[in-house]
Every structure is written in C-alpha cells, then in structure tokens.
Amino acid sequence: MYPHERSLVRRMADKPFTIIGVNSDKDLGKLRQVVKEKSLTWRSFQNEGNEEKISTVWNIKGWPTTYLIDGNGKIRYKNVRGDKLDEALEELMSEIGEEVNLVGVDHEAEDKAALEAAKGDDDGGAETADEKSEASDKASDSTEEKKSTEKSVDKAGDSGK
C-alpha cells in the first residue's frame, strides 16, 4: 500500500489532496522508525492518548481502513484500494474541476524510480540527472504500456460507496 500512497502524494502535490494516517502501534519509537524506513511523508497520528481513540470515533474495526472525504467533510468512499482508489480520486477531483489521470498508473514502478532517484541524491549525487530522467521515463513508459494493454475500467461497477 505504501508505494501507491507515496505515488499519489507526489502526483497530487499541486492538488487539494492529502493523506492522513492513524497508527495503532503503542511504541512511538518503532512508529518513527517505520515512518523513516518507509519514507512516509504524510501526517500520521497515534491512536493512543488522553482523549477518545480515533479508531473509536471513526468506527474503525480493522487496519488498514481508508476513507475518502470530500471538500465538505463527507465520507464518500470507504476501504477502496488500487484501481478503485484511483477511480474514486479521479471522480472526486473532477467534481471540483481538477483533472487527474490515475487509473492504470503503475504506482509501484513510479514509486521505485522516485525512491531510487532520491537515494541517488542522498549518495552525494552519484546518479546523474540523465540517469534519473531515464528511470522516470521507464516508470512512465511502464504506465503507458499498462494503460494501452488494459481494458477500460467499468465505472458502473462496484465503487465501494
């Protein structure tokens, strides 16, 4: 799930979109380590504290649980993942006049290329700009190839609403 989420964060950086995490681990040190190791850049809250647990307020029964909330604060989708998540995001964004193309994107390949490029930056620039561009082009080519070989998504199917 993390590669898809990281890809969405990058693709939708200039859109009215955010991911917020709620974590049920009690060990805050371990949580911080996972956030660092997995390159999780979005805000994450711990489910513990003096107040009522987030999972209780939101009626979360299992992990992970996902909610897509529109600009009016209304829950529009629950527990959509993969292409269904992409379809739902495209729909919600189109309702506010924002065009995004997410269905058919190979988020894992795109994420891998971005993480490798970032690692190259961390290694003192060992990877050249041309190599980074090539890695990004490969991820895009993979996405376009996937789009051209897949059947169009049936929007009338179960959307998880």
Secondary structure, DSSP 8 states (H G I E B T S, - for coil): -HHHHHHHHHHTTTSS---EEEE--S-HHHHHHHHHHTT--SEEEES-SSS--HHHHTT--SSS--EEE-TTS-EEEES--HHHHHHHHHHHHHHTT-----TT--HHHHHHHHHHHHHHHHTTS-S-HHHHHHHHHHHHHHHHHHHHHS----TTS----
